[in-house]
Amino acid sequence: MVVPHRPFPRPSPIADLVNGLVGLPYSRDGRGPAAWNCWHLCRHVSAAGFGLELPEYAAAESDAETARLILGARASGAWIPIGIQLGAIAALGRGRFPAHVGIVVLPGRVLHAVEARGVVVDSLARLALEWRHREFWRYEPLATSGEIG
């Protein structure tokens, strides 16, 4: 059963941004504005909603590969593990490793693009039902050159 999206409270720039994205379709190659994949949705929301440009992972062929590239960049210091904070990237996986990403847009709420449902906002409780592995990261732009892959 699909639960309809309830618009975020207004006025808020992030609420306006999120409300304009929810319901758009998922596309593996989606870079917006009509369709999104999980990584490019996170990049867009991070830049437009939180003022932080995330790197382009040019070598990534899939959502899972993007998640693995983020985890691989941990050693360089580019990604810092944090708690569940606004603007944090949620690295999600059904097994032991991430295969998908989203972005925390409200306390306890993650925006992400999934093939079966498109762009959605899910509670942490809902994510826990589908994604066994959950990590939250912040990108530190001074630690890398920008493009990886």
Secondary structure, DSSP 8 states (H G I E B T S, - for coil): ---------SS-HHHHHHHHHTT--B-TT-BSSS-B-HHHHHHHHHHHHHS-----BTT--SHHHHHHHHHHGGGGTSEEE--S-TT-EEEEESSSS--EEEEEEETTEEEEEETTTEEEEEEHHHHHHH-SEEEEEEE-GGGS-S-B-
